[in-house]
Amino acid sequence: MQFHNLQPSVKKPGKKRVGRGGKRGTYSGRGQKGQKAHGGRKIPKAVAQIISRLPKLRGSKNRPAKEVVRISLSDLVKYAKEGVVTRDSIITRAKDKKKEVKILANGEVKIPLAIVGIKVSKSAEEKIKKAGGKIV
């Protein structure tokens, strides 16, 4: 016997046909009255689009994307303390503490900097290493 040959010994119960008269007719799980209880209801298009985009599978989470603080290479010198740039030196306000930080390759770096615990784009990494800096 192989795994793909296995079948359940008990048959699955059929789907309940709801809202067709009989024992489960009329309101059929919709409650009473209100916009969503009526058949020809109209939901605003903007709301309908949002609903249609949401994942509807079990276990899927509708979490907002993480916000990222983007910093260009030309601004790095402002945040450097003794030639070292850390996440704490960049993030100062309380609202930003949960945000991620990423260094992008806009601008140039002329002094060697050590970057500790921050995500860096590939092109920014090359420019930092050319200037004599390092990423830890």
Backbone as ProteinMPNN parsed JSONL, in Angstrom:
{"seq_chain_A": "MQFHNLQPSVKKPGKKRVGRGGKRGTYSGRGQKGQKAHGGRKIPKAVAQIISRLPKLRGSKNRPAKEVVRISLSDLVKYAKEGVVTRDSIITRAKDKKKEVKILANGEVKIPLAIVGIKVSKSAEEKIKKAGGKIV", "coords_chain_A": {"N_chain_A": [[0.848, -1.184, 0.0], [0.506, 2.192, -0.82], [1.075, 5.682, -0.142], [-0.502, 7.376, -1.74], [-2.645, 5.788, -2.341], [-4.28, 5.603, -0.176], [-7.451, 6.066, 1.403], [-10.112, 7.828, 3.072], [-12.03, 6.156, 5.62], [-14.524, 6.962, 6.334], [-17.16, 8.696, 4.836], [-17.163, 12.096, 3.686], [-19.351, 14.568, 5.04], [-21.983, 16.088, 3.116], [-22.072, 19.416, 1.621], [-23.86, 22.04, 3.236], [-26.761, 23.23, 1.883], [-27.686, 26.357, 1.822], [-30.28, 28.745, 2.456], [-32.39, 28.165, 0.71], [-35.062, 27.745, 1.275], [-37.033, 25.548, 3.418], [-35.459, 23.808, 6.152], [-33.192, 25.357, 6.639], [-33.671, 28.047, 5.718], [-34.708, 31.286, 4.571], [-33.284, 33.618, 6.505], [-30.834, 32.351, 6.905], [-28.178, 32.272, 8.248], [-27.387, 34.893, 7.974], [-28.234, 36.692, 9.813], [-30.456, 39.298, 10.866], [-31.911, 41.803, 8.913], [-30.272, 44.868, 7.812], [-27.416, 45.959, 5.83], [-25.76, 43.882, 4.851], [-27.374, 41.696, 5.036], [-29.154, 41.607, 2.988], [-30.018, 40.618, -0.34], [-29.492, 42.061, -2.828], [-27.508, 43.921, -2.2], [-25.432, 46.85, -2.169], [-22.068, 47.455, -2.01], [-19.711, 49.985, -1.422], [-17.456, 50.749, -4.127], [-14.726, 51.171, -3.576], [-14.393, 49.958, -1.085], [-15.133, 47.374, -1.73], [-13.071, 46.669, -3.466], [-10.889, 46.637, -1.743], [-11.619, 44.545, -0.058], [-11.639, 42.452, -1.894], [-8.959, 42.209, -2.461], [-7.812, 41.217, -0.186], [-6.239, 38.404, 1.38], [-7.802, 35.229, 1.439], [-7.452, 32.759, 2.503], [-7.159, 30.236, 5.019], [-5.135, 30.899, 7.842], [-3.632, 32.859, 6.639], [-2.098, 35.97, 7.086], [-2.947, 39.333, 7.418], [-0.906, 41.523, 7.467], [0.561, 44.742, 7.892], [3.122, 46.098, 5.762], [6.568, 46.282, 6.738], [7.904, 49.347, 7.787], [10.508, 51.188, 6.331], [13.375, 53.035, 7.045], [15.045, 54.994, 4.893], [18.332, 55.831, 3.996], [20.609, 57.96, 2.46], [23.941, 57.718, 1.076], [25.284, 60.149, 1.116], [24.212, 61.413, 3.326], [25.191, 60.017, 5.458], [27.416, 60.907, 6.901], [26.483, 62.753, 8.715], [25.344, 61.154, 10.687], [27.412, 59.708, 11.737], [29.399, 58.754, 14.46], [32.448, 59.221, 15.677], [33.441, 57.9, 13.406], [31.852, 55.652, 13.216], [28.79, 54.176, 12.322], [25.701, 53.468, 13.622], [22.55, 51.769, 14.15], [21.135, 52.968, 16.22], [22.242, 55.521, 16.263], [21.156, 56.617, 14.006], [18.35, 56.425, 14.233], [16.281, 58.434, 16.043], [13.86, 59.51, 16.994], [10.974, 58.458, 18.916], [8.89, 57.235, 17.515], [10.1, 56.121, 15.319], [11.557, 53.956, 16.223], [10.81, 51.276, 15.854], [11.118, 50.863, 13.206], [12.863, 49.621, 10.296], [16.232, 50.077, 9.093], [17.888, 51.156, 6.18], [20.673, 51.57, 4.082], [21.167, 53.433, 1.21], [22.582, 53.889, -2.115], [22.811, 56.641, -2.846], [24.626, 59.46, -3.657], [27.972, 60.217, -2.406], [30.72, 58.815, -0.494], [33.355, 60.035, 1.356], [34.998, 59.675, 3.502], [36.397, 57.065, 5.557], [34.082, 54.804, 6.916], [32.64, 52.844, 9.53], [30.085, 50.56, 9.485], [27.556, 49.364, 11.487], [25.375, 46.753, 12.082], [23.32, 47.424, 10.187], [21.252, 47.295, 7.317], [22.515, 47.258, 3.989], [22.591, 48.415, 0.662], [23.806, 46.738, -2.331], [25.3, 48.308, -4.153], [25.822, 50.514, -2.549], [27.377, 49.335, -0.627], [29.691, 48.702, -2.077], [30.659, 51.302, -2.643], [31.203, 52.233, -0.073], [33.216, 50.505, 0.749], [35.17, 51.156, -1.137], [35.866, 53.666, -0.261], [37.286, 52.995, 1.929], [35.978, 52.079, 4.125], [34.108, 49.813, 6.327], [31.757, 47.073, 6.701], [29.944, 45.778, 9.277]], "CA_chain_A": [[0.0, 0.0, 0.0], [1.263, 3.43, -0.9], [0.384, 6.815, 0.465], [-1.518, 7.936, -2.63], [-3.78, 4.866, -2.441], [-5.091, 5.67, 1.036], [-8.692, 6.824, 1.347], [-10.77, 7.818, 4.372], [-13.034, 5.102, 5.763], [-15.819, 7.605, 6.522], [-17.428, 9.655, 3.782], [-17.357, 13.465, 4.151], [-20.733, 15.021, 4.922], [-22.169, 17.025, 2.016], [-22.177, 20.819, 1.991], [-25.215, 22.453, 3.539], [-27.293, 24.184, 0.912], [-28.335, 27.306, 2.711], [-31.035, 29.829, 1.858], [-33.264, 27.702, -0.374], [-36.299, 27.266, 1.875], [-36.843, 24.36, 4.246], [-34.971, 23.995, 7.52], [-32.21, 26.445, 6.74], [-34.039, 29.015, 4.694], [-34.884, 32.705, 4.865], [-32.105, 34.414, 6.872], [-29.742, 31.429, 6.607], [-26.859, 32.65, 8.739], [-27.074, 36.291, 7.707], [-28.799, 37.559, 10.831], [-31.667, 39.963, 10.386], [-31.85, 43.177, 8.42], [-28.939, 45.421, 7.631], [-26.934, 45.956, 4.447], [-25.19, 42.608, 4.438], [-28.382, 40.652, 5.098], [-30.013, 41.67, 1.804], [-29.413, 40.012, -1.522], [-28.985, 42.97, -3.847], [-26.857, 45.037, -1.521], [-24.323, 47.496, -2.871], [-20.964, 47.88, -1.155], [-18.941, 50.96, -2.207], [-16.423, 50.107, -4.942], [-13.421, 51.223, -2.912], [-14.402, 48.941, -0.032], [-15.181, 46.071, -2.398], [-11.739, 46.382, -3.993], [-10.024, 46.28, -0.616], [-12.031, 43.212, 0.378], [-11.244, 41.467, -2.898], [-7.506, 42.032, -2.441], [-7.369, 40.545, 1.038], [-6.129, 36.96, 1.247], [-8.953, 34.595, 2.082], [-7.122, 31.407, 2.931], [-6.927, 30.125, 6.458], [-3.746, 31.027, 8.253], [-2.95, 33.996, 6.034], [-2.136, 37.136, 7.957], [-2.963, 40.588, 6.684], [-0.078, 42.428, 8.251], [1.122, 45.825, 7.074], [4.542, 45.946, 5.458], [7.439, 47.008, 7.657], [8.367, 50.621, 7.265], [11.96, 51.233, 6.276], [13.986, 54.355, 6.981], [16.091, 54.936, 3.859], [19.322, 56.883, 4.178], [21.562, 57.986, 1.355], [25.341, 57.747, 1.496], [25.715, 61.523, 1.375], [23.74, 61.808, 4.665], [25.788, 59.156, 6.496], [28.408, 61.628, 7.696], [25.753, 63.398, 9.818], [25.024, 60.19, 11.737], [28.622, 59.011, 12.188], [30.033, 59.165, 15.705], [33.814, 58.682, 15.688], [33.636, 57.021, 12.251], [30.992, 54.465, 13.309], [27.363, 54.448, 12.142], [24.862, 52.383, 14.141], [21.107, 51.97, 14.005], [20.709, 53.908, 17.263], [22.654, 56.882, 15.922], [20.277, 57.099, 12.935], [16.975, 56.553, 14.718], [16.271, 59.26, 17.244], [12.504, 59.698, 17.513], [10.355, 57.264, 19.49], [8.047, 56.588, 16.508], [10.922, 55.409, 14.346], [12.363, 52.9, 16.84], [10.457, 49.951, 15.352], [11.378, 50.81, 11.777], [14.154, 49.113, 9.849], [17.072, 51.095, 8.47], [18.662, 50.661, 5.05], [21.505, 52.598, 3.463], [21.119, 53.358, -0.24], [23.805, 54.398, -2.739], [22.71, 57.999, -3.388], [25.706, 60.331, -3.179], [29.325, 59.67, -2.277], [31.334, 58.797, 0.832], [34.766, 60.375, 1.167], [35.77, 59.265, 4.671], [36.109, 55.664, 5.896], [33.077, 54.632, 7.968], [32.29, 51.48, 9.925], [28.629, 50.474, 9.614], [27.284, 48.245, 12.384], [24.001, 46.292, 12.254], [22.375, 48.105, 9.304], [21.199, 46.741, 5.962], [23.156, 48.127, 3.013], [22.422, 47.934, -0.713], [25.077, 46.257, -2.882], [26.073, 49.413, -4.725], [26.289, 51.341, -1.432], [28.455, 48.575, 0.015], [30.893, 48.879, -2.892], [31.149, 52.665, -2.466], [31.752, 52.352, 1.289], [34.501, 49.772, 0.779], [36.134, 51.936, -1.928], [36.313, 54.789, 0.56], [38.105, 52.471, 3.017], [35.118, 51.726, 5.247], [33.778, 48.384, 6.458], [30.402, 46.788, 7.144], [30.003, 44.712, 10.279]], "C_chain_A": [[0.886, 1.238, 0.0], [0.399, 4.592, -0.426], [-0.738, 7.358, -0.428], [-2.724, 7.023, -2.819], [-4.719, 4.937, -1.243], [-6.343, 6.508, 0.823], [-9.353, 6.777, 2.712], [-11.854, 6.744, 4.429], [-14.437, 5.689, 5.914], [-16.001, 8.659, 5.444], [-17.645, 11.05, 4.383], [-18.829, 13.831, 4.057], [-20.834, 16.061, 3.81], [-22.277, 18.455, 2.52], [-23.627, 21.156, 2.27], [-25.641, 23.48, 2.506], [-28.185, 25.145, 1.672], [-29.14, 28.318, 1.905], [-31.935, 29.413, 0.722], [-34.589, 27.185, 0.172], [-36.03, 26.031, 2.723], [-36.272, 24.716, 5.592], [-33.98, 25.143, 7.648], [-32.487, 27.497, 5.677], [-34.033, 30.427, 5.225], [-33.573, 33.39, 5.232], [-30.809, 33.633, 6.669], [-28.353, 31.942, 6.987], [-26.484, 34.083, 8.498], [-27.538, 37.205, 8.83], [-30.048, 38.222, 10.274], [-31.374, 41.4, 10.018], [-30.414, 43.686, 8.291], [-28.444, 45.205, 6.213], [-26.468, 44.578, 4.004], [-26.199, 41.472, 4.456], [-29.208, 40.578, 3.817], [-29.265, 41.206, 0.566], [-28.789, 41.001, -2.47], [-28.241, 44.14, -3.264], [-25.718, 45.598, -2.372], [-23.292, 47.921, -1.844], [-20.154, 48.87, -1.99], [-17.764, 50.3, -2.912], [-15.073, 50.082, -4.246], [-13.319, 50.134, -1.848], [-14.37, 47.556, -0.652], [-13.808, 45.691, -2.946], [-10.788, 45.968, -2.882], [-10.335, 44.865, -0.157], [-11.541, 42.16, -0.601], [-9.743, 41.223, -2.888], [-6.999, 41.293, -1.216], [-7.247, 39.045, 0.799], [-7.233, 36.271, 2.031], [-8.683, 33.162, 2.505], [-6.895, 31.377, 4.429], [-5.439, 30.261, 6.75], [-3.025, 32.2, 7.623], [-3.133, 35.206, 6.936], [-2.097, 38.387, 7.108], [-2.213, 41.634, 7.501], [0.45, 43.539, 7.359], [2.615, 45.592, 6.856], [5.366, 46.762, 6.449], [7.898, 48.3, 7.006], [9.886, 50.668, 7.374], [12.414, 52.682, 6.203], [15.142, 54.252, 5.994], [17.028, 56.129, 4.033], [20.314, 56.817, 3.031], [22.979, 58.107, 1.9], [25.793, 59.165, 1.847], [25.284, 62.005, 2.76], [24.418, 61.034, 5.796], [26.729, 59.91, 7.425], [27.742, 62.316, 8.887], [25.58, 62.45, 11.002], [26.257, 59.487, 12.309], [29.139, 59.614, 13.484], [31.378, 58.452, 15.772], [34.011, 57.653, 14.574], [32.78, 55.77, 12.265], [29.53, 54.892, 13.178], [26.591, 53.238, 12.65], [23.399, 52.741, 13.935], [20.615, 53.019, 15.011], [21.107, 55.345, 16.935], [21.773, 57.477, 14.825], [18.872, 57.361, 13.452], [16.979, 57.31, 16.035], [14.885, 59.37, 17.844], [11.912, 58.375, 17.976], [9.518, 56.513, 18.454], [8.86, 55.715, 15.565], [11.631, 54.183, 14.914], [12.05, 51.512, 16.305], [10.804, 49.785, 13.877], [12.751, 50.215, 11.487], [14.917, 50.236, 9.183], [17.823, 50.446, 7.318], [19.412, 51.823, 4.425], [21.502, 52.366, 1.956], [22.286, 54.133, -0.838], [23.675, 55.775, -3.361], [23.829, 58.847, -2.806], [27.025, 59.588, -3.069], [29.769, 59.694, -0.816], [32.821, 59.047, 0.633], [35.63, 59.971, 2.349], [35.437, 57.81, 4.991], [35.144, 55.569, 7.083], [32.889, 53.148, 8.267], [30.781, 51.451, 10.166], [28.299, 49.199, 10.373], [25.783, 47.965, 12.436], [22.962, 47.005, 11.41], [22.42, 47.425, 7.947], [21.769, 47.762, 4.992], [22.92, 47.562, 1.628], [23.793, 47.572, -1.282], [25.934, 47.397, -3.414], [26.608, 50.342, -3.626], [27.453, 50.652, -0.731], [29.765, 48.742, -0.746], [31.5, 50.257, -2.681], [31.781, 52.847, -1.091], [33.104, 51.676, 1.367], [35.571, 50.497, -0.045], [36.7, 53.099, -1.114], [37.148, 54.324, 1.762], [37.279, 52.098, 4.248], [34.855, 50.227, 5.306], [32.362, 48.227, 6.993], [30.462, 45.583, 8.068], [28.615, 44.161, 10.523]], "O_chain_A": [[1.879, 1.315, 0.723], [-0.824, 4.494, -0.326], [-1.794, 7.752, 0.066], [-3.726, 7.441, -3.401], [-5.825, 4.396, -1.284], [-6.304, 7.535, 0.145], [-9.186, 5.803, 3.445], [-12.512, 6.455, 3.429], [-15.428, 5.005, 5.657], [-15.083, 9.434, 5.173], [-18.237, 11.181, 5.454], [-19.497, 13.449, 3.095], [-19.897, 16.825, 3.58], [-22.541, 18.687, 3.7], [-24.527, 20.625, 1.62], [-24.956, 24.479, 2.287], [-29.283, 24.797, 2.106], [-28.74, 28.706, 0.808], [-32.225, 30.225, -0.156], [-35.181, 26.276, -0.411], [-34.908, 25.525, 2.74], [-36.55, 25.789, 6.129], [-33.946, 25.823, 8.673], [-31.632, 27.795, 4.842], [-33.399, 30.71, 6.242], [-32.801, 33.719, 4.331], [-29.791, 34.216, 6.295], [-27.464, 32.032, 6.141], [-25.353, 34.471, 8.792], [-27.252, 38.402, 8.792], [-30.628, 37.739, 9.302], [-30.671, 42.114, 10.734], [-29.465, 42.982, 8.635], [-28.979, 44.374, 5.478], [-26.761, 44.157, 2.884], [-25.913, 40.389, 3.944], [-29.895, 39.583, 3.587], [-28.053, 41.378, 0.443], [-27.648, 40.805, -2.888], [-28.333, 45.251, -3.786], [-25.127, 44.892, -3.189], [-23.605, 48.663, -0.913], [-19.929, 48.615, -3.173], [-17.139, 49.394, -2.361], [-14.354, 49.085, -4.316], [-12.289, 49.47, -1.723], [-13.67, 46.667, -0.168], [-13.422, 44.523, -2.897], [-9.977, 45.057, -3.055], [-9.426, 44.076, 0.104], [-11.08, 41.095, -0.191], [-9.293, 40.142, -3.268], [-5.873, 40.795, -1.212], [-8.07, 38.469, 0.087], [-7.562, 36.674, 3.146], [-9.616, 32.429, 2.834], [-6.488, 32.371, 5.03], [-4.598, 29.789, 5.987], [-1.906, 32.515, 8.028], [-4.214, 35.426, 7.482], [-1.297, 38.487, 6.178], [-2.809, 42.504, 8.136], [0.756, 43.302, 6.19], [3.28, 44.961, 7.678], [4.919, 47.799, 6.939], [8.237, 48.333, 5.823], [10.469, 50.246, 8.373], [11.903, 53.463, 5.401], [16.101, 53.515, 6.224], [16.593, 57.269, 4.195], [20.798, 55.742, 2.676], [23.19, 58.539, 3.034], [26.59, 59.358, 2.765], [25.911, 62.904, 3.319], [24.236, 61.367, 6.967], [26.827, 59.584, 8.608], [28.354, 62.452, 9.947], [25.656, 62.862, 12.16], [26.138, 58.741, 13.281], [29.298, 60.83, 13.597], [31.438, 57.23, 15.908], [34.68, 56.641, 14.782], [32.957, 54.9, 11.412], [29.085, 55.838, 13.829], [26.792, 52.121, 12.175], [23.061, 53.873, 13.59], [19.775, 53.856, 14.681], [20.391, 56.283, 17.287], [21.651, 58.698, 14.72], [18.273, 58.393, 13.149], [17.597, 56.886, 17.013], [14.733, 59.329, 19.065], [12.294, 57.308, 17.496], [9.439, 55.286, 18.502], [8.374, 54.698, 15.071], [12.251, 53.436, 14.157], [12.926, 50.647, 16.298], [10.782, 48.668, 13.36], [13.67, 50.29, 12.303], [14.33, 51.231, 8.757], [18.334, 49.333, 7.446], [18.869, 52.915, 4.258], [21.791, 51.268, 1.479], [22.912, 54.941, -0.152], [24.375, 56.062, -4.332], [23.964, 58.94, -1.586], [27.174, 58.476, -3.574], [29.27, 60.48, -0.011], [33.473, 58.365, -0.157], [36.855, 59.924, 2.234], [34.321, 57.361, 4.728], [35.37, 56.183, 8.126], [32.969, 52.306, 7.372], [30.263, 52.232, 10.963], [28.695, 48.103, 9.977], [25.002, 48.847, 12.795], [21.829, 47.181, 11.858], [23.485, 47.025, 7.477], [21.549, 48.965, 5.134], [23.034, 46.353, 1.429], [24.819, 48.037, -0.785], [27.138, 47.452, -3.163], [27.703, 50.89, -3.748], [28.4, 51.306, -0.294], [30.824, 48.903, -0.139], [32.717, 50.383, -2.554], [32.788, 53.544, -0.959], [34.035, 52.203, 1.975], [36.75, 50.459, 0.307], [37.865, 53.467, -1.263], [37.656, 55.148, 2.522], [37.843, 51.828, 5.308], [35.314, 49.468, 4.452], [31.83, 49.122, 7.65], [30.957, 44.517, 7.701], [28.446, 43.252, 11.336]]}, "name": "protein", "num_of_chains": 1, "seq": "MQFHNLQPSVKKPGKKRVGRGGKRGTYSGRGQKGQKAHGGRKIPKAVAQIISRLPKLRGSKNRPAKEVVRISLSDLVKYAKEGVVTRDSIITRAKDKKKEVKILANGEVKIPLAIVGIKVSKSAEEKIKKAGGKIV"}
